[in-house]
Amino acid sequence: MSTRIAFLKGHGTENDFVIVPDPENAVDLSPAAVAALCDRRAGIGGDGLLHVVRSAAHPEARAMAAETEWFMDYRNGDGSVAEMCGNGVRVFARYLQRAGHVSEGDVAVATRGGVKSVHLAKEGDVTVGMGRALLPEGDVTVSVGGRSWPARNVNMGNPHAVAFVDDLAHAGDLLAPPPFSPPSAYPDGVNVEFVVDRGPRHVALRVHERGSGETRSCGTGACAVAVAAARRDGADPSVTGTPATYTVDVPGGTLVITERPDGEIEMTGPAVIVAEGVIEPEWLENALR
Ligand SMILES: N[C@@H](CCC[C@H](N)C(=O)O)C(=O)O
């Protein structure tokens, strides 16, 4: 990789991303290159990377090209691929707006979890239609430091285990993925959310993300938490016929999640572009040696 590659840096509730615009899918973003770019000491730093590619130019998105021009090729900070990133898709849409690829209003973004509709105003918070949650049956347990909790298995395109706890400090330092059982519940790993109540329809979370470690926010995680909390609170919109809105505090800010009676979930939160620059080709070559 010897050409000069442009990048930007952005975040949504402090879930931060390296953004690599690459419309024709010409940049070889190997897992090692992604991990080097996301490294917080030797690289640019980020929980993940948003590779901005035309849908028609990416084999995983070609089938969605008729619906939308842009594909969010999302990678975790360790270089692994994930199906969906709720904070990332808002930041991705903000980038498209800033680059002049889209204007205000509703913007469709292709993801591995399907096409998402993002509502962009000129400035301020960004709302994304996250689709419906799946709630696979079966008991799941997560453990940290000798304590265990039952967890709700919620799939938002990507897998989540949501555990309600008495104190967020009980999650410990979250330096390693919290063990879960049974192993068959999450064959590809899982994002784990620890949740406390803050008030009526108001919760707070800490999260350990698959492929990134503890992060300051997770959008799909906040949606999974809102869905689990609504079932726990007897507020399941498909049963009550009334939308359920939860305020979800994350270490990096606040997200507002609404689930409608038809199961569709909307998430609103900030999306910020912080900086832009150019990756030094020599640095990248050395990083990959
Ligand atoms: N931070 C994201 C989720 C990113 C993917 C996740 N780590 C996974 O592997 O599923 C979000 O905002 O949703």
PDBQT file of the ligand as one rigid body, heavy atoms in Angstrom, charges set to zero:
ROOT
HETATM    1  N1  LIG A 301     -20.093   0.056  18.460  1.00  0.00    +0.000 N 
HETATM    2  C1  LIG A 301     -21.059  -0.515  17.602  1.00  0.00    +0.000 C 
HETATM    3  C2  LIG A 301     -21.052  -2.000  17.477  1.00  0.00    +0.000 C 
HETATM    4  C3  LIG A 301     -19.834  -2.478  16.699  1.00  0.00    +0.000 C 
HETATM    5  C4  LIG A 301     -19.826  -3.953  16.390  1.00  0.00    +0.000 C 
HETATM    6  C5  LIG A 301     -19.627  -4.817  17.581  1.00  0.00    +0.000 C 
HETATM    7  N2  LIG A 301     -18.377  -4.616  18.272  1.00  0.00    +0.000 N 
HETATM    8  C6  LIG A 301     -19.739  -6.291  17.126  1.00  0.00    +0.000 C 
HETATM    9  O1  LIG A 301     -18.708  -6.963  16.940  1.00  0.00    +0.000 OA
HETATM   10  O2  LIG A 301     -20.865  -6.751  16.955  1.00  0.00    +0.000 OA
HETATM   11  C7  LIG A 301     -22.420   0.113  17.721  1.00  0.00    +0.000 C 
HETATM   12  O3  LIG A 301     -22.479   1.333  17.968  1.00  0.00    +0.000 OA
HETATM   13  O4  LIG A 301     -23.421  -0.546  17.489  1.00  0.00    +0.000 OA
ENDROOT
TORSDOF 0
